[in-house]
Amino acid sequence: MTLHPTVAEVTARLVERSAEGRAEYLRRIRAAAATGPARGRLACANLAHGFAAAEPEGKRALIGTVKPNVAIVSSYNDMLSAHQPYRDYPETLKKAVIRAGGIAQFAGGVPAMCDGVTQGRDGMQLSLYSREVIAMATAIALSHDMFDGALMLGVCDKITPGLLIGALSFGHLPTVFVPAGPMASGLPNSEKARVRQLYAEGKVGREDLLEAEAASYHSAGTCTFYGTANSNQLLMEVLGLHLPGSSFVNPGTPLRDALTKAAGRRVTELTLTARTPIGEIVDEMAIVNACVALLASGGSTNHTLHLVAIARAAGISLTWDDLSDLSKVVPLVSRMYPNGEADVNHFHAAGGIAFLVHTLLRAGLLHDDVQTVAGHGLWRYTEEPALRAADDASDLTWAEGPKRSLDLDVLRPADDPFTPDGGLQLLGGPLGRAVIKTSAVAPEHRLVTAPALVFDDQHDFLAAFDAGQLDGRDFVAVIRYQGPAANGMPELHKLTPALGVLQDRGQRVAIVTDGRMSGASGKVPAAIHVTPEAALGGALARVADGDLITIDASAGLLDLHVDHDSFGRRPITGRAPQGAEWAGTGRELFAAFRATVGSADTGASVFPGVSAPGQEVRVVESV
């Protein structure tokens, strides 16, 4: 099919804008590829350290430098459901690599925290920063320069983007990402949300709430709603970094095991043939493909940060304007909670990524002419994996995927979508620029004009709700000093049940914040990631109770109905946490991140070249 003109235009300007940075990145990784892994040039003592713990056969292979050596980097821990399945992956992958003619070493682990555990807690203020720690930990794991390829094991919120940013710093290596899959469906997500709202109203107790939560999050695997974790998996597949059809296969199944082994074989094949290093795969067309897939599926708002940071790590200057322009022409073809009743298992059964890629390709909304770990052409991702013998993990094949949706309530063709535009919109106006997720917001709630109620901490908002101070009034909750430089840009998902209760009572409510909402941003209009942020003197720092604010998702407007001259002369009020106020739960260890982190629209990264060009170090407390 002919490429859609807007997709072509966005790609062309992305290539032009990124020309210098992308050329320098490619020069660097191609130079690294030309010199090859350092183990062939290591002094004897260095090399001996590198294989001291290996089995005799492995030592011989590493000494000979003939067999390719594959690094395994994993986010395994056994507390978090999404990462628990990775426990046995290293040995499985090592055996698969050996059978394919290579050798593998577990190069390092990366931390994995769960935003679901830390919601509303101080630990959430480390969440976004953990992406940078994971990227650095990945680079450290690969820094021994003993490797010809890599396998990345990670699933959830900041983990997969961090692994990818780190892997792109070693972009000369063929690299395959290995998913673990979602848990089986439990309590429907809509029922879980209903119980949360009842608890917020005081109509059910903690025991009822915990019972509902435990029935929803009940086994190994990712949570089944379409938040950041599952958006990660879909995007890794559309980027061409997963094996086709591997993202949403449940843990502990023969097919999951077969796909894990196939990932080990495939990365070995790529290293033996010196084909498709990850830095060449993640190019401008691949980044545009990821943006389109995010919009078409109604994915996580967190990726308006992560995709920008990932692109910059590959020398590509993606902007919110690119996403906004694509959103105007990319139809929403998926309904998964919080955008609908289905979960990712229902999406997968309805046709999943194979059908999503098929229909978007046919509509000219995706680039097919891309490199992937499966070979050339995104069409490969319209295929699905299957076992010819149901219980034989070695008998894996790929077959043509579905050409029609098996459930039109969950997944639709691009020429008959749920809505004609994407699930994310860019807002702008006197308060700055922001992102809003519209796919779960009913049309009648996408325009709200109401007086501001200003809070410098989410707990103050919740206390006002509990005290009944928010009842019976329309308002826009301004939750400020929540940006990356203020306190690490925590998710504010704890506010969702309370806001949902008020909206259901007929009140016109919305939220404006320089913080994040969850990847499961829901039915209440939320202008998030506002930049410039309050801690750096953004307009939110001057908003006062009673100021009239308009959020208009359809018009892309974030307006303040206050005389602009007088508003500009207002003093800054409130402030970010300072000194000992931002300590405990390890937060004090990240003070340097607060002082150097980039803005939300440049990816909220601390890395030079990934954050805004020419970004200066600044101290938040001086604002």
ZISUL-V850203 format. One record per run of one state. SS is the DSSP state (a for helix, b for strand, c for the rest). FROM is the first residue (numbers start at 0). TO is the last residue. If there is no record, write none. Layout:
BEGIN
ss = <SS & SS>
from = <FROM & FROM>
to = <TO & TO>
END
This chain:
BEGIN
ss = <c & a & c & a & c & a & c & a & c & a & c & b & c & a & c & b & c & a & c & a & c & b & c & a & c & b & c & b & c & a & c & a & c & b & c & a & c & a & c & a & c & a & c & a & c & a & c & b & c & b & c & b & c & b & c & a & c & a & c & b & c & b & c & a & b & c & b & c & b & c & a & c & b & c & b & c & b & c & a & c & b & c & a & c & b & c & a & c & b & c & a & c & b & c & b & c & b & c & a & c & a & c & b & c & b & c & a & c & a & c & a & c & a & c & a & c>
from = <0 & 4 & 17 & 18 & 35 & 37 & 40 & 43 & 51 & 55 & 64 & 68 & 74 & 80 & 99 & 102 & 109 & 114 & 118 & 121 & 142 & 148 & 153 & 156 & 168 & 173 & 178 & 181 & 182 & 188 & 200 & 205 & 216 & 221 & 222 & 227 & 238 & 253 & 273 & 277 & 281 & 283 & 297 & 302 & 313 & 319 & 327 & 331 & 332 & 333 & 334 & 335 & 336 & 341 & 342 & 343 & 350 & 351 & 362 & 370 & 372 & 374 & 376 & 377 & 382 & 387 & 395 & 400 & 410 & 411 & 413 & 416 & 418 & 419 & 423 & 429 & 431 & 437 & 442 & 445 & 446 & 455 & 457 & 466 & 474 & 479 & 483 & 487 & 490 & 491 & 493 & 504 & 508 & 513 & 515 & 516 & 525 & 531 & 533 & 536 & 538 & 542 & 547 & 552 & 556 & 560 & 563 & 569 & 578 & 582 & 586 & 596 & 599 & 602 & 619 & 622>
to = <3 & 16 & 17 & 34 & 36 & 39 & 42 & 50 & 54 & 63 & 67 & 73 & 79 & 98 & 101 & 108 & 113 & 117 & 120 & 141 & 147 & 152 & 155 & 167 & 172 & 177 & 180 & 181 & 187 & 199 & 204 & 215 & 220 & 221 & 226 & 237 & 252 & 272 & 276 & 280 & 282 & 296 & 301 & 312 & 318 & 326 & 330 & 331 & 332 & 333 & 334 & 335 & 340 & 341 & 342 & 349 & 350 & 361 & 369 & 371 & 373 & 375 & 376 & 381 & 386 & 394 & 399 & 409 & 410 & 412 & 415 & 417 & 418 & 422 & 428 & 430 & 436 & 441 & 444 & 445 & 454 & 456 & 465 & 473 & 478 & 482 & 486 & 489 & 490 & 492 & 503 & 507 & 512 & 514 & 515 & 524 & 530 & 532 & 535 & 537 & 541 & 546 & 551 & 555 & 559 & 562 & 568 & 577 & 581 & 585 & 595 & 598 & 601 & 618 & 621 & 622>
END
